[in-house]
């Protein structure tokens, strides 16, 4: 059993900042990668940023250096620092974890989502 607990969403004015956190807990062998996705009304869920357990990162083009993803392996926690927020960033942000169970089988798990609203 795995749980992803997200926090840090809220309402912010354009140009402001938010910091999202996602902590994974439960029974698993290892986490290979964690990431953040977002979904706005009427749109498909899209990747925002991801990080591997070794620290490699990937960002969506629309981030353009505004967001930074980081992780704490000891805490099984990933963070997303969002700066220079734009109204287009308004969405529900979901934490995702790719992990291995004790049989070394890969699994994918999602958090419940946290709302980020950026006003203009």
Number of C-alpha atoms within 10 A of each C-alpha: 7 17 16 21 18 22 16 16 18 14 15 18 14 17 14 14 17 19 16 21 22 27 20 23 14 9 12 18 14 16 19 15 20 29 26 26 19 22 19 16 9 6 9 9 15 14 18 22 22 26 21 18 15 10 14 11 16 15 19 14 10 11 16 8 12 14 20 18 24 20 23 12 14 6 11 17 19 25 24 22 15 20 17 15 23 19 15 13 20 20 21 18 26 25 29 23 28 16 20 17 15 11 8 11 10 15 14 13 14 20 19 13 22 20 18 22 20 21 16 11
